[in-house]
């Protein structure tokens, strides 16, 4: 059983920054990919950013140049640095990990609200 604990969400002004963290209960060495997804009530959950074990990253067009995904293996933690936040970034953000064995896990979600 793998547990993912997310933190770092909150309320921020437009143009501000937040850093989300996702701490795994097991080493990330066996993880094929880690990703962040977000969801707004009434809409489908959408990809924000992913990073593979080889370091390849992928970002949604809407966040390119503003968000950065990274991993800290000794701390079993992934991060999503979010800069230049916009009101349309408001959503619940979920961390997702996929292991080489094919198993998939989700974090509990953390609320990000961008508002004046």
N, C-alpha and C positions, 0 to 999 in steps of 0.2 A: 504494500500500500504506500503510495506516494501522496504527500500533502503539500500543497502550494499555498503559502501565506502571502497575501498581497498587502502592501502599505504604500503610503505616499499621496493618496488622493486628498482632495479637499477643494476649497473655494479659492479661486485666484482671479485677479483682474485681467482683462484682455491685454495681451502683450507680455504677460508674465510667464513664469516657468514653474514646472513641477517635475519631480523625478519619482517615478513609480518603481517599486522593488517587488520582486517575486522570489521568495526564499523556499527552496525545495528541501524536503525532509531527507532526500537521498542525493548522492553525488550526481552532478549533471554530466559526468563523463559518458554515461550510457545514453545520453539524449541525442537524437538525430536533429531535432529542431526545437526552438523555443519561439513563441510568438505572443503578440499582444493583439487582442481583438476588443472592439467596443460595440456597445449596443445602446440605442435610444428606444424608449418605450414606443411600441407600434412599428418598429423597423427591425429588419434582419441584423443579426450580429455580423460585423464586417471586419475584415483584416485591417490591422494598422501597420504592423511590422513583424518580420520573422528573421531569425538568424539560424543557420545550420551549423553542424559540428565543424564544418570546414571553413566557417567564417563568412559564408555568403549571406548577404542581407537583402531583404526585399521590403519595400515600403509602398503603402498606398500613395497614389499621386497627390492626394490632398494633404499629406504630411511630409512629403519629401522636402528636405532642406530645413525642416523645423524639428523633427523628432529623430532620436538616435537610440538604437537598441544595442545593448552590450551584455556581456556575461562575465561574472567573476567566479570562476570555478572553485577556488579555495573556500569561498563563502557559500557555495551552492546557491548563488543568487543571480538573477537576471534583472536588468534595469531598462527602463524606458525614460530617457531624458526628453522632456517636452518643452520646447521653447516657442516663443512668439505665439502663445496660445490664443485661440479665437473662440468666440461663443459657440460656433458650430462644432468645436471639439468636445463640448459637454456630452458626457455619456458615462455609462458604467464600463470600466476597463477590466478585461479578464486576461490573465496569463494562461498560456497553454503550452504544454510540453508533450513531445512525441518521442518515445524511446525507440531505439533500434529494434527492439522486440515487437514493436507495433502497438504498444500500449499508449494510451492517451489520457492526460489528466488536465483538469482545469482548476484555476484558482477560484476563490469565492467572489471575486469582483471588488473593485473599489471605485467609488463615485468621484468623478472629476467634474467640477462646475466652473465654467468660465463666464463671469458676469461682473458688471459694474455695480 
